[in-house]
Amino acid sequence: MTLPPGYALLDGPPTVDDYLRLRQVAGLHPKSPPQAERALGGSWSACHVTGPDGETVAMGRVVGDDGWYFVVADMVTAPDHQRRGVGRAVLDHLLADVRARAPEEPYVTLTADDAGRRLYAQAGFTAFGAGQTGMQLVLTR
Ligand SMILES: CC(C)(COP(=O)(O)OP(=O)(O)OC[C@H]1O[C@@H](n2cnc3c(N)ncnc32)[C@H](O)[C@@H]1OP(=O)(O)O)[C@@H](O)C(=O)NCCC(=O)NCCS
């Protein structure tokens, strides 16, 4: 997925302040600065997207064991920048990086809110579990 003009995808996590702000504006459960610092620092990978004015407008990250188990977390796009393909670009980047750096057939899971379900399905994830909120994807090279 190509980003719209003026947007840039950067490898690595957003700042703690941007992480907390993005969660807040997107309506996700608020986290504290210590939670944010440890979460971002403990990620297997992360990326973020800046908008036309240079502000961080989206992010996503992966928590993983570096072997086979990888969890996509904190997929967020600020409301003013949603539905432009930014979330898909973030997801594509994270999955391509897992595919490139993990050993064979990494098992990628996530917990899908309604907002992201179609996005994840389009990327190949299938629902599992009783409530069908878990989604999984085995990546192959
Ligand atoms: C889930 C979320 C990250 C998606 O981010 P996003 O940047 O809007 O994602 P995209 O733009 O790539 O795709 C979203 C939709 O926009 C559509 N879209 C993409 N580019 C588009 C464009 N140029 N014009 C119109 N629609 C477009 C996609 O087809 C998709 O539509 P669909 O869901 O009906 O299939 C975002 O909605 C969000 O932050 N939600 C709140 C936080 C949240 O709940 N996060 C956890 C989700 S599990």
The ligand as an ORCA input file, in Angstrom:
! r2SCAN-3c Opt
* xyz 0 1
  C      -8.029      0.384     12.633
  C      -7.306      1.610     12.137
  C      -5.864      1.582     12.678
  C      -7.263      1.623     10.607
  O      -6.452      2.718     10.190
  P      -6.666      3.462      8.793
  O      -5.457      4.299      8.584
  O      -7.976      4.111      8.732
  O      -6.640      2.201      7.790
  P      -6.792      2.221      6.196
  O      -7.065      3.597      5.698
  O      -5.600      1.514      5.624
  O      -8.053      1.272      5.975
  C      -9.272      1.572      6.621
  C     -10.379      1.630      5.620
  O     -10.182      2.736      4.743
  C     -10.296      2.289      3.399
  N      -9.448      3.155      2.593
  C      -8.119      3.040      2.394
  N      -7.708      4.030      1.574
  C      -8.795      4.763      1.283
  C      -9.001      5.921      0.518
  N      -8.003      6.522     -0.136
  N     -10.249      6.430      0.465
  C     -11.255      5.854      1.120
  N     -11.130      4.748      1.882
  C      -9.910      4.220      1.942
  C      -9.843      0.867      3.445
  O     -10.311      0.122      2.331
  C     -10.488      0.435      4.710
  O     -11.858      0.236      4.493
  P     -12.669     -0.973      5.086
  O     -12.306     -1.041      6.557
  O     -14.086     -0.625      4.836
  O     -12.186     -2.144      4.314
  C      -8.030      2.909     12.572
  O      -9.387      2.817     12.211
  C      -7.939      3.213     14.063
  O      -6.924      3.745     14.537
  N      -9.031      2.916     14.806
  C      -9.120      3.285     16.208
  C      -8.096      2.573     17.018
  C      -8.333      1.093     17.049
  O      -9.431      0.626     17.278
  N      -7.225      0.356     16.877
  C      -7.202     -1.064     17.026
  C      -7.819     -1.752     15.873
  S      -7.802     -3.518     16.180
*
